[in-house]
Amino acid sequence: MAVHVNFLNRIPLLAELPADLRERLAERMRLVSLPRRAVALEKGRVDQGLGFVLTGRLQGVDFTLDGREAGLYFVGPGDFYGELTVVDGLGAPEYVIALAKSELLLLPCADARALLLSHPVAANALAKRLAARVRASISQRSVLALANPMQRLAAQLLLLAESGAEIAHAPTHQELAIMINTTRETVSRCFQTLFAQGALERHGTTLIVKRREALQAILSGDT
């Protein structure tokens, strides 16, 4: 079933497209509601299209050789996922799961590919997203190479707070645990230490880095 074109206006990649094109894309899209922990993108499939998040929050995940879940990236409202399959036609390299109840717009692969080939604005936005995820993946590998969980957590928090002191909609302890390859209990203990040191404060779902130098000291092994 086609979706209302107003939904597309909430997606930055689509909002700048000509009105007639948005109307045509809306006719090709479908609206999907997912409960928490449902799979939005299945690893290996090639026919799932380009997904856009209207509400909720998703996470790209994969599994290590010993079966542990590894967090890769987050997808929030206005963002999109599934772009690799659209670009190269191969199977998705990871799963994308819903961290909360989410509403998504799905555009079939053929339509998404045609959009990218005919509209430089959309292609440029997708290229920037791919570049950002490659950079994030390189940074994440550096985090995972660190010796102990406290160092990995400090490094991850510094990455999340790269653009300022606040981490809005901060990941849960479980989400951080799968990002830094440890347990939720270990992350909770590390947070207790960081709160006690005054390095962090929490206000609702926002984490505030109060003492960046304390995280840097942990990262460098000085404490």
Backbone torsions as a table, in degrees:
resi	resn	phi	psi	omega
1	MET	NA	137.2	178.6
2	ALA	-65.8	154.0	178.4
3	VAL	-107.2	163.3	178.3
4	HIS	-72.8	140.3	-175.6
5	VAL	-62.8	-23.4	179.7
6	ASN	-61.7	-27.8	177.3
7	PHE	-61.4	-36.5	-177.3
8	LEU	-68.0	-26.7	-179.7
9	ASN	-67.3	-14.8	-179.9
10	ARG	-89.3	0.2	-179.3
11	ILE	-111.8	112.5	-176.9
12	PRO	-52.5	-39.2	-178.1
13	LEU	-63.2	-30.0	-175.7
14	LEU	-99.1	-25.5	-172.0
15	ALA	-63.3	-27.9	-177.1
16	GLU	-88.5	-1.9	179.8
17	LEU	-74.6	156.5	177.4
18	PRO	-56.9	148.0	-175.1
19	ALA	-59.1	-40.7	-178.2
20	ASP	-67.1	-34.4	177.6
21	LEU	-68.8	-41.2	177.3
22	ARG	-60.6	-38.0	177.3
23	GLU	-61.9	-43.7	-179.2
24	ARG	-67.0	-40.6	179.1
25	LEU	-65.3	-39.3	179.6
26	ALA	-59.7	-35.0	178.8
27	GLU	-67.4	-24.2	-177.4
28	ARG	-95.5	-11.3	-175.6
29	MET	-90.2	163.7	170.2
30	ARG	-135.1	150.5	-179.0
31	LEU	-98.1	130.2	-176.8
32	VAL	-127.3	134.4	173.6
33	SER	-107.9	131.5	-178.9
34	LEU	-121.6	136.8	171.6
35	PRO	-78.0	167.7	178.2
36	ARG	-57.9	137.8	178.7
37	ARG	75.7	2.7	175.7
38	ALA	-73.3	154.8	-178.8
39	VAL	-88.4	121.2	176.4
40	ALA	-90.1	-31.6	-179.7
41	LEU	-139.4	125.2	-176.7
42	GLU	-98.8	129.5	-179.4
43	LYS	-58.3	134.7	175.4
44	GLY	94.4	-21.2	-178.4
45	ARG	-80.8	150.1	-176.6
46	VAL	-114.5	-2.9	-169.0
47	ASP	-114.0	22.3	-172.4
48	GLN	-93.4	-13.6	173.9
49	GLY	79.6	-171.0	179.9
50	LEU	-97.2	125.1	-177.5
51	GLY	-105.8	141.8	178.4
52	PHE	-123.5	135.2	-177.8
53	VAL	-93.2	120.9	174.4
54	LEU	-88.8	-50.3	177.6
55	THR	-139.5	158.6	178.4
56	GLY	96.6	-159.3	-175.6
57	ARG	-157.2	134.1	179.8
58	LEU	-118.9	163.1	174.1
59	GLN	-139.5	134.0	171.3
60	GLY	-79.8	129.8	-178.2
61	VAL	-138.1	157.6	171.3
62	ASP	-142.4	-176.2	-177.9
63	PHE	-127.1	138.9	177.7
64	THR	-73.7	171.9	-178.1
65	LEU	-62.2	-27.3	178.1
66	ASP	-92.9	13.0	171.9
67	GLY	89.6	4.9	179.6
68	ARG	-84.4	144.4	-179.8
69	GLU	-75.8	136.0	179.3
70	ALA	-123.8	121.4	179.0
71	GLY	-79.7	137.8	-175.4
72	LEU	-112.0	-47.0	-177.3
73	TYR	-164.7	166.4	177.0
74	PHE	-113.3	152.8	176.8
75	VAL	-129.8	115.5	-177.6
76	GLY	-107.9	-179.2	-179.9
77	PRO	-55.0	134.0	-179.1
78	GLY	90.8	-14.0	-177.8
79	ASP	-93.8	177.2	-177.2
80	PHE	-140.7	167.9	-178.4
81	TYR	-150.4	167.5	179.3
82	GLY	86.4	12.3	-173.8
83	GLU	-70.7	-28.6	-178.8
84	LEU	-63.3	-43.5	179.1
85	THR	-64.2	-36.5	177.8
86	VAL	-63.6	-40.2	-175.8
87	VAL	-73.7	-47.4	-172.9
88	ASP	-109.3	-5.8	177.8
89	GLY	73.7	7.9	179.9
90	LEU	-96.3	172.4	-178.1
91	GLY	-66.2	151.3	177.9
92	ALA	-60.6	134.5	-176.2
93	PRO	-83.5	-5.0	-178.0
94	GLU	-151.8	169.9	169.9
95	TYR	-90.1	151.6	167.8
96	VAL	-123.9	122.8	-176.1
97	ILE	-119.7	157.0	178.5
98	ALA	-84.9	124.0	175.4
99	LEU	-84.6	-18.0	177.3
100	ALA	-149.4	168.3	175.1
101	LYS	-55.5	129.1	-171.1
102	SER	-136.0	149.6	172.4
103	GLU	-115.2	131.3	-173.8
104	LEU	-128.9	151.6	166.9
105	LEU	-107.0	133.2	179.6
106	LEU	-117.7	127.4	177.3
107	LEU	-112.6	123.5	-178.7
108	PRO	-54.7	150.3	-176.8
109	CYS	-54.1	-45.5	-176.1
110	ALA	-61.8	-40.8	180.0
111	ASP	-70.3	-38.6	178.6
112	ALA	-65.3	-41.5	179.7
113	ARG	-64.9	-42.4	178.0
114	ALA	-62.6	-38.1	178.0
115	LEU	-61.4	-45.2	-177.8
116	LEU	-67.1	-36.4	-178.3
117	LEU	-73.1	-24.0	-173.9
118	SER	-107.9	-11.3	-176.3
119	HIS	-132.6	102.5	-177.8
120	PRO	-56.7	-31.9	-179.5
121	VAL	-61.7	-45.7	179.3
122	ALA	-67.8	-41.4	179.4
123	ALA	-63.2	-39.8	179.3
124	ASN	-65.3	-41.8	178.8
125	ALA	-62.6	-42.0	179.4
126	LEU	-68.2	-39.4	178.6
127	ALA	-62.0	-40.0	178.1
128	LYS	-65.4	-38.1	177.6
129	ARG	-64.5	-43.4	177.5
130	LEU	-60.5	-44.0	179.8
131	ALA	-62.3	-41.0	-179.8
132	ALA	-63.8	-38.8	-178.9
133	ARG	-72.2	-33.6	175.3
134	VAL	-64.5	-45.0	178.6
135	ARG	-62.3	-42.0	179.0
136	ALA	-64.3	-37.0	179.1
137	SER	-65.2	-39.9	177.7
138	ILE	-64.0	-44.0	178.5
139	SER	-63.0	-39.9	-178.8
140	GLN	-64.8	-37.2	177.4
141	ARG	-63.7	-36.6	177.4
142	SER	-65.0	-38.2	177.7
143	VAL	-62.9	-46.7	-175.8
144	LEU	-68.2	-18.3	179.5
145	ALA	-80.3	-9.4	-178.1
146	LEU	-71.7	156.3	-166.1
147	ALA	-72.7	-39.1	-173.3
148	ASN	-135.1	162.2	-174.6
149	PRO	-59.8	-37.6	-179.5
150	MET	-63.5	-41.2	176.5
151	GLN	-63.8	-42.8	-179.2
152	ARG	-64.3	-40.2	178.7
153	LEU	-65.5	-44.1	178.3
154	ALA	-59.2	-43.8	179.8
155	ALA	-64.3	-41.1	-179.8
156	GLN	-65.5	-40.9	178.6
157	LEU	-65.2	-38.6	177.4
158	LEU	-65.0	-36.4	176.2
159	LEU	-66.3	-43.2	-178.5
160	LEU	-67.2	-29.0	-180.0
161	ALA	-100.4	24.8	-173.4
162	GLU	-61.2	-34.0	-176.0
163	SER	-93.6	4.2	179.8
164	GLY	167.5	-170.5	-176.7
165	ALA	-83.8	-21.0	-174.8
166	GLU	-95.9	140.3	171.3
167	ILE	-114.9	93.4	-178.9
168	ALA	-72.3	145.0	-178.4
169	HIS	50.8	52.1	-175.9
170	ALA	-58.6	143.0	176.4
171	PRO	-59.1	151.0	174.5
172	THR	-71.5	169.3	177.2
173	HIS	-59.4	-39.1	179.4
174	GLN	-66.0	-41.6	179.6
175	GLU	-64.9	-41.0	176.6
176	LEU	-65.2	-37.3	-178.7
177	ALA	-60.3	-42.2	-178.9
178	ILE	-77.2	-17.1	176.0
179	MET	-77.7	-32.4	-174.7
180	ILE	-112.2	13.5	173.1
181	ASN	60.1	56.5	174.9
182	THR	-148.4	-167.0	-178.4
183	THR	-101.5	159.2	177.1
184	ARG	-61.4	-37.9	-179.7
185	GLU	-62.9	-39.7	178.7
186	THR	-65.5	-42.6	177.9
187	VAL	-61.3	-41.8	179.8
188	SER	-61.4	-42.6	178.4
189	ARG	-64.3	-40.5	178.8
190	CYS	-63.8	-40.1	178.6
191	PHE	-63.8	-39.7	178.1
192	GLN	-57.9	-41.3	178.6
193	THR	-66.0	-43.7	-178.2
194	LEU	-67.2	-38.3	176.0
195	PHE	-65.9	-42.0	-179.5
196	ALA	-63.8	-33.5	179.2
197	GLN	-79.8	-7.5	-177.5
198	GLY	76.7	15.7	-179.9
199	ALA	-76.5	-28.1	-176.8
200	LEU	-131.9	153.6	167.3
201	GLU	-134.6	150.6	176.6
202	ARG	-119.4	132.7	173.7
203	HIS	-127.9	98.0	-176.0
204	GLY	65.0	-123.7	179.1
205	THR	-93.4	7.3	-179.2
206	THR	-104.6	129.7	172.0
207	LEU	-98.7	137.2	178.1
208	ILE	-117.9	123.6	176.5
209	VAL	-82.2	106.9	-177.3
210	LYS	-87.2	-33.7	-178.4
211	ARG	-131.0	86.1	-179.4
212	ARG	-61.5	-33.2	-178.6
213	GLU	-64.8	-28.3	178.4
214	ALA	-68.3	-41.5	176.7
215	LEU	-65.8	-39.7	178.2
216	GLN	-62.5	-39.4	-179.9
217	ALA	-65.2	-41.2	177.0
218	ILE	-62.9	-44.4	-178.7
219	LEU	-60.3	-39.1	-178.1
220	SER	-85.1	-3.0	178.8
221	GLY	82.5	15.4	-178.3
222	ASP	-80.0	-12.8	-179.8
223	THR	-145.0	NA	NA
